[in-house]
Amino acid sequence: MNITHFIIDNNQHNLAIEFAASQTIESALLSFEYLRISSPASSAKKLKTGPAAITSHKKAVRLVKIESVAKHGYRLIFDDGHNAIYSEQYIQILASEYKVRWQHYLTELKASGHSREAMIDIKQL
């Protein structure tokens, strides 16, 4: 399957993705938070350094831009300053395994005592 179309929905915090397979079109709807916590850059870091801290506090993260990176895939740029290249294959995996991966994340998050909610910076005047 090839990705044919992206729609960034900032109101719902979702990315709609259309895939073309032979003569059928399939679609997936993935939250910005799910895409951000599933970043392949974070996965690569975990493999190199061992278990890493879970990515948390990303519930309000926004996807700012998507750039094509030729045969490598798509660079997703988030408003928290993070960006990573997601291959078409990896995006398809994220879409097809959404329920299992999301539940695993929520379980890990709860066990770690962290939250999905954004952190609020408090500055003393």
ZIDA-V420989 format. One record per residue. N is the residue number from 1. RES is the residue in one letter. SS is DSSP state (h for helix, s for strand, l for the rest). PSI is psi in degrees with one decimal (NA if undefined). D_CENTER is the distance of its C-alpha to the mean C-alpha in Angstrom with 1 decimal. Layout:
# ZIDA-V420989
n/res/ss/psi/d_center
N/RES/SS/PSI/D_CENTER
N/RES/SS/PSI/D_CENTER
This chain:
# ZIDA-V420989
n/res/ss/psi/d_center
1/M/l/142.6/19.3
2/N/s/144.0/18.3
3/I/s/129.5/15.9
4/T/s/-20.3/18.3
5/H/s/140.4/16.6
6/F/s/143.5/13.7
7/I/s/116.6/14.3
8/I/s/119.3/12.6
9/D/s/94.4/13.9
10/N/l/-22.7/14.1
11/N/l/-39.7/16.6
12/Q/l/-2.4/14.5
13/H/l/41.2/11.1
14/N/s/155.2/9.9
15/L/s/119.9/9.3
16/A/s/133.5/12.2
17/I/s/131.8/12.5
18/E/s/133.4/16.0
19/F/s/141.4/17.2
20/A/s/127.1/20.8
21/A/s/114.6/22.6
22/S/l/-108.3/26.4
23/Q/l/17.2/27.6
24/T/s/154.7/24.9
25/I/s/127.9/21.8
26/E/s/157.1/19.0
27/S/s/159.5/16.1
28/A/s/150.7/12.8
29/L/s/113.1/11.3
30/L/s/135.3/7.6
31/S/s/151.7/7.1
32/F/h/-40.5/5.6
33/E/h/-46.3/5.8
34/Y/h/-44.6/4.3
35/L/h/-40.8/0.8
36/R/h/-44.4/3.3
37/I/h/-15.2/5.3
38/S/l/16.3/4.7
39/S/l/130.8/5.5
40/P/h/-24.6/8.7
41/A/h/-39.3/10.6
42/S/h/-39.2/10.5
43/S/h/-42.2/11.5
44/A/h/-39.4/14.3
45/K/h/-40.8/15.5
46/K/h/-39.5/15.9
47/L/h/-37.2/17.9
48/K/h/-38.0/20.1
49/T/h/0.7/20.9
50/G/l/-167.0/20.7
51/P/l/130.6/19.1
52/A/l/165.9/17.1
53/A/l/144.1/16.5
54/I/l/142.5/13.7
55/T/l/121.5/11.0
56/S/l/176.2/12.3
57/H/l/38.7/13.3
58/K/l/14.5/10.0
59/K/l/-36.0/11.1
60/A/l/7.3/12.4
61/V/l/146.5/9.9
62/R/l/146.7/10.1
63/L/s/118.6/8.9
64/V/s/-40.6/12.3
65/K/s/151.8/12.7
66/I/s/127.5/12.0
67/E/s/136.5/14.6
68/S/s/134.5/16.0
69/V/l/57.8/16.8
70/A/h/-130.9/19.6
71/K/h/-9.4/19.5
72/H/h/-25.9/16.7
73/G/l/-134.8/13.9
74/Y/s/134.3/11.9
75/R/s/119.7/11.1
76/L/s/126.5/8.3
77/I/s/122.5/10.1
78/F/s/159.1/9.3
79/D/l/-7.4/12.4
80/D/l/8.2/12.5
81/G/l/-8.5/13.5
82/H/l/142.9/10.6
83/N/s/151.2/10.0
84/A/s/157.5/9.4
85/I/s/122.5/10.7
86/Y/s/120.4/8.9
87/S/l/159.4/12.1
88/E/h/-41.7/13.0
89/Q/h/-43.4/13.8
90/Y/h/-39.5/10.5
91/I/h/-39.8/8.8
92/Q/h/-40.0/11.9
93/I/h/-45.6/11.6
94/L/h/-38.9/8.3
95/A/h/-45.5/10.2
96/S/h/-26.5/13.4
97/E/l/19.9/12.6
98/Y/h/-54.0/10.5
99/K/h/-45.0/13.5
100/V/h/-47.1/14.4
101/R/h/-40.7/11.2
102/W/h/-44.0/10.6
103/Q/h/-40.2/14.3
104/H/h/-43.5/14.3
105/Y/h/-47.0/11.9
106/L/h/-38.8/14.2
107/T/h/-46.6/17.2
108/E/h/-41.1/16.3
109/L/h/-45.6/15.6
110/K/h/-43.7/18.9
111/A/h/-31.0/20.8
112/S/h/-13.0/19.8
113/G/l/11.2/21.0
114/H/l/176.7/18.0
115/S/l/156.9/16.6
116/R/l/-25.1/13.6
117/E/l/146.3/15.8
118/A/l/145.5/15.8
119/M/l/148.0/18.6
120/I/l/123.6/21.6
121/D/l/127.5/23.5
122/I/l/123.6/27.2
123/K/l/133.8/29.6
124/Q/l/134.8/33.3
125/L/l/NA/35.6
